[in-house]
Structure formats: structure tokens, C-alpha cells
Amino acid sequence: MKKDPLKINISEFDEKRFGIRTAHAANITQENLGEVMDFCKANQVVFLVARCVTSEILAVHSMQRNGFLLMDTIMRFSVDVVNMYEAPGVDILPVRPVQPGEEDAVRALARETFRGYRGHYHEDVRLDPEKCDGIYASLAYEACVNNEETSIVHVCKIDGEIVGFDIQKTPSPGIGKGVLTAIAPSAQKRGVGLSFVQPKKDWFRSKGVTVTFSGINITNIPSQKLLIVQNYLPYDSIYTFHKWFD
Ligand SMILES: CC(C)(COP(=O)(O)OP(=O)(O)OC[C@H]1O[C@@H](n2cnc3c(N)ncnc32)[C@H](O)[C@@H]1OP(=O)(O)O)[C@@H](O)C(=O)NCCC(=O)NCCS
């Protein structure tokens, strides 16, 4: 199987939040790990978020020998848009694109829903949990205000309150990617999550997206079930390691 090329960059988003020089690396292999270490040294990186596919066992062993700590495992799912779940047309709650003025409500909902969420940031005892909670709130807020052609924020309102949002994007032509989904704890398990499927599908079609991907923490069973109900299938899996250089 063809390997995706190494991606490595300084993360201004994380640096601003944690006040620590941070880099992100993806598609790490045994062969390119030296390049990752050189990049971190040359750029005085203190904190590295390092990802590799789970089949790269030699890279995993090298990282472990070098003090990289495992933080989470991401299961990636994919589905051809044409095969996605067809909403039955009943019991579907009203969903529409976010409107100007709703950004703060979306941010507050993200903060509430992702408080203490066990993502890779929260799993790292060196990172302030309050600041970790804020990551998802910032991502959701920025998706609302940036209002890019290549992404969409859908919201679901019940009794005038936003109870859920779903953010999707198309990072390259024909390809879709799930960014963030959140249903208020008080509104979960009532079908709100499924109500986003048809609008998402319609948006993907309007953008010419034919296949879409979503990555979920392996411990997040409700989210994986929600993807499986929509006909997503397993695609691959990814380890997230953190390496501290100080
Ligand atoms: C995951 C999440 C989006 C699901 O939304 P939801 O509105 O509760 O889901 P729905 O009511 O539409 O349920 C859809 C399916 O998901 C499954 N599901 C939802 N919540 C579940 C739970 N707590 N446990 C087990 N299965 C669950 C069910 O199988 C359901 O299928 P069914 O109708 O056959 O029973 C919601 O729980 C959430 O926001 N969680 C916190 C944030 C998060 O983890 N986001 C995803 C990462 S980006």
C-alpha cells in the first residue's frame, strides 16, 4: 500500500493556547522519523504531536524507545456519499446552516459537550485540562466565523436553543472530512445526531464530494455507532503520541 508523505508543521493554534512551542507531524514511518527529530531540533520544538498509522510498528517501537507517549488511537471510517444512510423523513429534527449571531451559542455548546473529553490533549497530564476543553470550543467558533466555501456548520435547534452542531469540510476536490459533531448532553440519544446526515449529504453532493472520512477516538463508542448507522466502514487507524523535548 502506498504511504502518505510526511506532514510536519509548527502549530500556531496550539502554541497560542498552551504557550508552548508546538509541532504536529503525521504519517510518521521508521524511515522519516529522523527527519521529524531534525525538524523539532531546528525549530526549538518543546511539544510534538506525532501521528502514524497503526501498521507502522517499527516506527512505534522507535518512538517508544525515544520517550514518545501514546495518547490516543483514532479509528478512521469512510463512506461513498452515494451509499450514505437515507433519512426516513420522519422523526428528523430541523437542521440548517449556522447563521451570523449564533457563533457564541455554538462555542458554548462545544465547551459544555467536550468538557473532559478524552482526546489526546486531555490524556496528557502536562496540559492544563481547562485549556484542553477550550480547543474544541475554539475550533467550533472559528468554523462559524470563517465561513469558508470548503466547510459547513449545521445546527439543530429545539425550542429556540441550539442543541447540536455538525462541522464538515472538503479538504480536497471530491473528498469530505468530518471535523466536529456535538450534541448537548441533555439532548443526546434522541436522534439529533442522525438528523444531521441528510443536510450533510446534500452539502457534500453540492460540492462534488464522492467519498468522505471521519476519525474517532477508539474509546468513543457512541460516535462510532453513529457512523456505522450511517453506513461508514472502517478505513484505517492512527496512533497519536506526544513527545516532550524539555
Ligand atoms: C456521539 C454523539 C454525537 C451522538 O449523538 P446523538 O444525538 O446522541 O445520537 P443519536 O441519538 O442520533 O443516535 C444515533 C445512533 O448512535 C448510537 N448512540 C448514540 N448515543 C449512544 C450512546 N451513548 N451509547 C451507545 N450508542 C449511542 C445509537 O446506536 C444510535 O443508533 P440507534 O438509533 O440505532 O439506537 C453525541 O453523543 C455527542 O455529542 N457526544 C459528545 C461529543 C462527541 O463525542 N463528538 C464526536 C467526536 S467529534
The ligand as an SDF file (V2000), in Angstrom:
LIG
                    3D

 48 50  0  0  0  0  0  0  0  0999 V2000
  -21.7500   10.9890   19.6820 C   0  0  0  0  0  0  0  0  0  0  0  0
  -22.9450   11.9180   19.5920 C   0  0  0  0  0  0  0  0  0  0  0  0
  -22.6800   12.9550   18.5080 C   0  0  0  0  0  0  0  0  0  0  0  0
  -24.1900   11.0870   19.2430 C   0  0  0  0  0  0  0  0  0  0  0  0
  -25.2850   11.9600   19.0620 O   0  0  0  0  0  0  0  0  0  0  0  0
  -26.7790   11.5670   19.4960 P   0  0  0  0  0  0  0  0  0  0  0  0
  -27.6990   12.6470   19.0760 O   0  0  0  0  0  0  0  0  0  0  0  0
  -26.7740   11.2230   20.9400 O   0  0  0  0  0  0  0  0  0  0  0  0
  -27.0130   10.2700   18.6030 O   0  0  0  0  0  0  0  0  0  0  0  0
  -28.4200    9.7520   18.0430 P   0  0  0  0  0  0  0  0  0  0  0  0
  -29.4580    9.8980   19.1190 O   0  0  0  0  0  0  0  0  0  0  0  0
  -28.7130   10.3940   16.7130 O   0  0  0  0  0  0  0  0  0  0  0  0
  -28.1200    8.2200   17.8540 O   0  0  0  0  0  0  0  0  0  0  0  0
  -27.6160    7.6690   16.6500 C   0  0  0  0  0  0  0  0  0  0  0  0
  -27.0520    6.3090   16.9370 C   0  0  0  0  0  0  0  0  0  0  0  0
  -25.8890    6.4630   17.7480 O   0  0  0  0  0  0  0  0  0  0  0  0
  -25.8540    5.4770   18.7820 C   0  0  0  0  0  0  0  0  0  0  0  0
  -25.6750    6.1210   20.0720 N   0  0  0  0  0  0  0  0  0  0  0  0
  -25.8860    7.4260   20.3740 C   0  0  0  0  0  0  0  0  0  0  0  0
  -25.5630    7.6570   21.6480 N   0  0  0  0  0  0  0  0  0  0  0  0
  -25.1290    6.4920   22.1690 C   0  0  0  0  0  0  0  0  0  0  0  0
  -24.6330    6.0940   23.4470 C   0  0  0  0  0  0  0  0  0  0  0  0
  -24.4850    6.9800   24.4460 N   0  0  0  0  0  0  0  0  0  0  0  0
  -24.2750    4.8120   23.6310 N   0  0  0  0  0  0  0  0  0  0  0  0
  -24.3870    3.9350   22.6460 C   0  0  0  0  0  0  0  0  0  0  0  0
  -24.8550    4.2460   21.4030 N   0  0  0  0  0  0  0  0  0  0  0  0
  -25.2110    5.5070   21.1740 C   0  0  0  0  0  0  0  0  0  0  0  0
  -27.1070    4.6950   18.7240 C   0  0  0  0  0  0  0  0  0  0  0  0
  -26.7110    3.4220   18.2460 O   0  0  0  0  0  0  0  0  0  0  0  0
  -27.9960    5.3730   17.7030 C   0  0  0  0  0  0  0  0  0  0  0  0
  -28.4600    4.4010   16.8250 O   0  0  0  0  0  0  0  0  0  0  0  0
  -29.9180    3.7230   17.0770 P   0  0  0  0  0  0  0  0  0  0  0  0
  -30.9060    4.7650   16.6480 O   0  0  0  0  0  0  0  0  0  0  0  0
  -29.8500    2.5440   16.2100 O   0  0  0  0  0  0  0  0  0  0  0  0
  -30.0160    3.4280   18.5340 O   0  0  0  0  0  0  0  0  0  0  0  0
  -23.1850   12.6040   20.9590 C   0  0  0  0  0  0  0  0  0  0  0  0
  -23.2540   11.6070   21.9380 O   0  0  0  0  0  0  0  0  0  0  0  0
  -22.1020   13.6100   21.3670 C   0  0  0  0  0  0  0  0  0  0  0  0
  -22.1900   14.7820   21.0330 O   0  0  0  0  0  0  0  0  0  0  0  0
  -21.0860   13.1350   22.1290 N   0  0  0  0  0  0  0  0  0  0  0  0
  -20.0600   14.0250   22.6960 C   0  0  0  0  0  0  0  0  0  0  0  0
  -19.1840   14.6600   21.6470 C   0  0  0  0  0  0  0  0  0  0  0  0
  -18.5420   13.6590   20.7370 C   0  0  0  0  0  0  0  0  0  0  0  0
  -18.0860   12.6110   21.1620 O   0  0  0  0  0  0  0  0  0  0  0  0
  -18.4620   14.0180   19.4480 N   0  0  0  0  0  0  0  0  0  0  0  0
  -17.8580   13.1860   18.4510 C   0  0  0  0  0  0  0  0  0  0  0  0
  -16.4360   13.4580   18.2800 C   0  0  0  0  0  0  0  0  0  0  0  0
  -16.2070   14.7440   17.1100 S   0  0  0  0  0  0  0  0  0  0  0  0
  1  2  1  0
  2  3  1  0
  2  4  1  0
  2 36  1  0
  4  5  1  0
  5  6  1  0
  6  7  2  0
  6  8  1  0
  6  9  1  0
  9 10  1  0
 10 11  2  0
 10 12  1  0
 10 13  1  0
 13 14  1  0
 14 15  1  0
 15 16  1  0
 15 30  1  0
 16 17  1  0
 17 18  1  0
 17 28  1  0
 18 19  1  0
 18 27  1  0
 19 20  2  0
 20 21  1  0
 21 22  1  0
 21 27  2  0
 22 23  1  0
 22 24  2  0
 24 25  1  0
 25 26  2  0
 26 27  1  0
 28 29  1  0
 28 30  1  0
 30 31  1  0
 31 32  1  0
 32 33  2  0
 32 34  1  0
 32 35  1  0
 36 37  1  0
 36 38  1  0
 38 39  2  0
 38 40  1  0
 40 41  1  0
 41 42  1  0
 42 43  1  0
 43 44  2  0
 43 45  1  0
 45 46  1  0
 46 47  1  0
 47 48  1  0
M  END
$$$$
